[in-house]
Amino acid sequence: MKAGFVSTSSYRFALQTLAALAMAVLCAAPLPVRAEWPERPLKLIVPYTAGSGVDVALRPVAEAMARELGKPVGIDNRPSAGGIVGTTLVATSAPDGYTVGYGNLVTLAINRSFYGKLPYDPEKDIEPVGLAIGNAYVVTARKDLPVNTFAELIAYARSRPGKVVMGSLGIGSASHLAGELIQAQTGISMLHAPYKSGAQALGDMVNGQVDVLIDNISGVQQFIAGKQIKALAVTSLQRVPVLPNVPTIDESSIKGFEVVAWGGLIVPAGTPRPIIRKLNAALNKSLADPAVVKAYAALSIEAMPSTPAAFTSLIQSEVPRWAASVKRAGIKAD
């Protein structure tokens, strides 16, 4: 063989060796997230109806996140079964960062105790991205109910056991369990009327078929402002800016009473950590966006930016608290 030349067989062997080495490296090392993610629009699954308090709160955030990420973030409303349908859809979606969901007090904490078996495992099938919002509930009454304060409502219900109709956003909802807590701590008994949506419950309250409703402030604020219903008390420990004259339950009758709704973004388990970090950063920046700040001030919603780890810790702390409430109320899904 002449000097400076390589035989065909040796050349082929060298190529095969290099190819094998390259394949071994690719298989051994995890593939990095492509720097250009996201390459296409994202979908934000909201497990509640369009126009609900949660939906109204998330739309400005979705718009702000779209500006941060450079791609549209479309809201996909999938209501039903206490948020289970939408949450299951998130849990079973491809973990590529293009399907994001909204998880909250109900879907990530209460439902674990309320349902014997869920089609998704909140710990194994879902990854928290970050906490987003928190807001108090408000106890409201139909405008012609002969009570004007929370204390008067308790006295009225105590004198009519089982006759005051208490609407809620469904059996096992935070709205329902807040009402159960009130009854347990005051010794009153009201007739529970679960609804599939706040809009339906409000309609019946305005028409006089529901006496009391506990709902997110954002969901009933316009009805309170229009004097179609009466606000009696809020469920946070502090009064809320949009209802400054409405006392807390704590200062009205039940010391230490507090129920605050919280929620944030989640993704399917297995979503790459770099994508989760990018989503978290976009979420936190969006919560400080002037348009979001203005919208939340009007709705009395508190923006609650956090890390994925902090959101995970909150969820874990709320599970036993609400398990005890479900047990005390003696309720289970049919």
C-alpha positions in Angstrom: 0.0 0.0 0.0 1.4 3.4 -0.9 2.2 5.8 1.9 -0.5 8.4 2.6 -3.4 6.2 1.4 -6.0 4.3 3.6 -7.6 1.2 2.4 -11.4 1.2 1.7 -12.0 -1.4 4.4 -10.1 0.7 7.0 -12.0 3.9 6.0 -15.3 2.1 6.4 -14.3 0.7 9.7 -13.3 4.2 10.9 -16.7 5.7 9.9 -18.6 2.9 11.6 -16.6 3.4 14.8 -17.3 7.2 14.7 -21.0 6.6 14.1 -21.2 4.1 17.0 -19.4 6.6 19.3 -21.7 9.4 18.3 -24.8 7.2 19.0 -23.4 6.2 22.4 -23.0 9.9 23.4 -26.5 10.8 22.2 -28.0 7.9 24.1 -26.0 8.6 27.3 -26.7 12.3 27.6 -30.2 13.8 28.0 -31.2 15.9 25.1 -31.2 19.6 25.9 -34.4 21.7 25.4 -34.3 23.3 22.0 -33.3 26.9 22.5 -36.1 28.1 20.3 -38.9 26.7 22.5 -41.7 27.6 22.1 -42.0 27.1 18.4 -45.8 27.1 18.3 -48.8 28.3 20.3 -49.5 27.0 23.8 -52.8 25.8 25.1 -53.9 26.7 28.7 -56.6 24.3 29.9 -58.9 25.9 32.4 -61.2 23.3 34.1 -64.0 25.8 34.5 -66.6 27.5 32.3 -65.8 30.6 30.1 -66.8 33.7 32.0 -66.3 32.0 35.5 -64.3 33.8 38.1 -61.2 31.7 37.3 -61.6 32.2 33.6 -61.8 35.9 34.0 -58.7 36.0 36.2 -56.6 33.9 33.8 -57.3 35.6 30.6 -55.1 38.7 31.2 -52.3 36.4 32.4 -52.5 34.3 29.3 -52.2 37.4 27.2 -49.2 38.7 29.2 -47.5 35.3 29.0 -48.0 35.3 25.2 -46.1 38.5 25.1 -43.4 37.1 27.2 -43.0 33.8 25.3 -43.6 35.3 21.8 -46.3 32.8 21.0 -50.1 32.8 21.5 -51.4 31.2 24.7 -55.0 30.1 24.0 -57.4 29.2 26.7 -59.3 25.9 26.4 -62.2 25.7 28.8 -62.9 22.1 29.9 -65.4 22.3 32.7 -67.1 19.3 34.4 -66.8 17.0 37.5 -65.2 19.4 39.9 -62.4 20.2 37.5 -61.5 16.6 37.0 -62.1 16.5 33.2 -59.7 19.4 32.5 -57.1 18.3 35.0 -57.1 14.8 33.6 -56.5 16.2 30.1 -53.5 18.1 31.3 -52.1 15.0 33.1 -52.4 12.8 30.0 -51.1 15.3 27.5 -47.6 15.2 25.9 -45.0 16.6 28.3 -43.6 19.0 25.8 -44.6 22.3 27.4 -47.3 23.1 24.8 -50.1 22.0 27.1 -50.4 23.9 30.4 -53.2 23.7 32.9 -54.7 25.6 35.8 -54.7 23.7 39.1 -56.2 24.9 42.3 -57.4 24.2 45.8 -60.1 21.9 44.5 -58.3 19.9 41.8 -55.0 19.5 43.6 -56.1 19.2 47.2 -59.8 18.8 48.0 -60.5 16.3 45.2 -58.0 13.8 46.7 -60.2 13.3 49.7 -63.6 13.9 48.2 -63.2 11.3 45.4 -62.4 7.7 46.2 -60.3 7.4 43.1 -59.2 10.1 40.6 -58.2 9.4 37.0 -55.0 11.4 37.6 -52.5 11.3 40.5 -51.8 14.9 41.5 -48.3 13.9 42.8 -47.2 11.5 40.0 -49.0 12.8 36.9 -48.6 16.6 37.3 -45.7 19.0 37.8 -46.4 22.4 39.5 -45.1 25.4 37.5 -45.9 28.2 39.9 -48.6 29.7 42.1 -50.5 32.5 40.3 -53.5 33.8 42.2 -55.2 33.9 45.5 -58.5 35.4 46.5 -61.1 35.4 49.2 -64.7 34.1 49.0 -67.6 36.3 49.9 -70.8 35.1 51.6 -73.8 36.7 49.8 -77.5 36.6 50.3 -80.5 37.3 48.1 -81.5 40.9 48.3 -84.8 40.3 50.0 -83.5 37.9 52.6 -84.3 39.7 56.0 -80.6 39.8 57.1 -77.9 42.4 56.5 -75.0 41.0 58.4 -73.3 37.7 58.8 -74.3 37.5 62.5 -77.9 38.1 61.5 -77.6 35.3 58.9 -76.4 32.9 61.5 -79.3 33.8 63.8 -81.8 33.6 61.0 -80.5 30.1 59.9 -80.4 28.9 63.5 -84.1 29.7 63.9 -84.9 27.8 60.7 -82.8 24.6 60.7 -82.6 23.0 57.3 -84.7 25.7 55.6 -82.2 28.3 54.4 -81.0 27.3 51.0 -77.2 27.5 50.6 -76.0 27.4 47.0 -72.5 26.3 46.1 -70.4 25.7 43.0 -70.9 21.9 43.4 -70.5 19.2 45.9 -67.0 19.1 47.2 -66.1 22.5 45.9 -64.3 25.0 48.1 -67.5 27.0 48.0 -69.4 24.1 49.5 -66.8 23.2 52.1 -66.5 26.8 53.2 -70.3 26.6 53.9 -69.9 23.3 55.7 -67.2 24.9 57.9 -69.5 27.8 58.8 -72.2 25.4 59.8 -69.9 23.2 61.8 -68.5 26.1 63.7 -71.8 27.8 64.4 -74.1 24.8 64.9 -76.5 25.9 62.2 -77.9 23.7 59.5 -78.7 24.9 55.9 -80.0 23.1 52.9 -77.2 22.6 50.4 -78.1 23.2 46.7 -75.1 22.4 44.5 -74.8 24.0 41.0 -72.6 23.2 38.0 -71.6 26.9 37.7 -71.7 30.1 39.6 -73.7 31.7 36.8 -76.6 29.2 37.4 -76.4 29.7 41.2 -76.5 33.5 40.8 -79.4 33.3 38.4 -81.4 31.3 41.0 -80.4 33.7 43.8 -81.5 36.7 41.8 -84.8 34.9 41.2 -85.2 34.1 44.9 -84.6 30.4 44.8 -81.3 30.5 46.6 -80.9 32.3 50.0 -77.1 32.2 50.5 -74.2 31.7 48.1 -70.5 31.6 48.8 -68.4 32.4 45.7 -65.2 34.0 44.5 -65.5 37.8 44.8 -64.7 38.2 41.1 -67.6 36.0 40.2 -70.2 38.0 42.1 -68.8 41.5 42.3 -70.9 43.0 39.6 -74.1 41.5 41.1 -73.1 43.1 44.5 -72.4 46.4 42.8 -75.8 46.3 41.0 -77.5 45.6 44.4 -79.0 42.4 43.0 -77.5 40.4 45.9 -76.1 41.4 49.4 -72.5 40.9 50.5 -72.4 39.8 54.2 -68.8 38.8 54.9 -65.5 37.8 53.2 -63.6 34.6 54.1 -60.1 36.1 54.4 -58.6 37.3 57.6 -58.4 40.9 56.2 -61.0 42.9 54.4 -60.6 43.2 50.7 -60.1 46.5 48.9 -63.0 46.2 46.5 -65.4 45.5 49.3 -64.0 47.7 52.1 -67.3 47.9 54.0 -67.8 44.2 54.1 -66.4 42.7 57.3 -64.5 39.4 57.6 -66.1 36.3 59.1 -63.3 36.5 61.6 -64.4 39.9 62.9 -68.1 39.1 62.6 -68.6 35.8 64.4 -66.0 33.1 64.0 -62.5 34.0 65.2 -59.7 32.7 63.1 -62.0 31.6 60.2 -60.2 31.7 56.9 -60.8 30.2 53.5 -58.8 31.6 50.6 -58.8 30.2 47.1 -55.5 29.7 45.4 -54.4 28.4 42.0 -51.5 28.2 39.6 -50.1 26.6 36.5 -49.3 23.0 36.1 -47.9 20.8 33.3 -47.8 17.0 32.7 -45.2 15.1 34.6 -42.1 14.6 32.6 -42.0 18.1 31.1 -38.4 19.1 30.9 -37.2 21.2 33.8 -35.8 24.0 31.5 -39.3 24.4 30.0 -40.9 24.5 33.5 -38.3 27.2 34.5 -39.1 29.2 31.4 -42.8 28.9 32.0 -42.4 29.9 35.6 -40.3 33.0 34.6 -43.0 34.0 32.1 -45.8 33.5 34.6 -44.0 35.6 37.3 -43.3 38.4 34.9 -46.8 38.3 33.6 -48.2 38.7 37.2 -46.3 42.0 37.3 -47.5 43.2 33.9 -49.4 46.5 34.3 -52.5 45.2 32.5 -52.7 42.2 34.9 -52.0 44.4 37.9 -54.9 46.7 36.9 -57.3 43.8 36.2 -56.5 42.1 39.5 -57.0 45.3 41.5 -60.4 45.6 40.0 -61.3 42.0 40.8 -59.7 41.9 44.3 -57.4 39.1 43.2 -53.9 38.8 44.8 -51.1 38.0 42.4 -48.9 35.3 44.1 -45.7 34.7 42.1 -43.7 31.7 43.4 -41.2 29.0 42.4 -42.3 25.5 41.4 -41.0 24.2 44.7 -43.0 26.8 46.8 -46.2 25.9 44.9 -45.5 22.2 45.5 -45.1 22.9 49.2 -48.4 24.8 49.4 -50.3 21.9 47.8 -48.8 19.4 50.2 -49.8 21.5 53.2 -53.3 22.0 52.0 -54.1 18.3 51.4 -54.4 17.2 55.1 -56.3 20.4 56.0 -59.1 19.7 53.5 -59.1 16.0 54.1 -60.1 16.8 57.6 -62.8 19.2 56.4 -64.2 16.6 54.0 -64.3 14.0 56.8 -65.9 16.4 59.2 -68.6 17.3 56.7 -69.2 13.6 55.9 -69.3 14.1 52.2 -68.1 11.9 49.3 -68.6 12.0 45.6 -71.4 9.8 44.3 
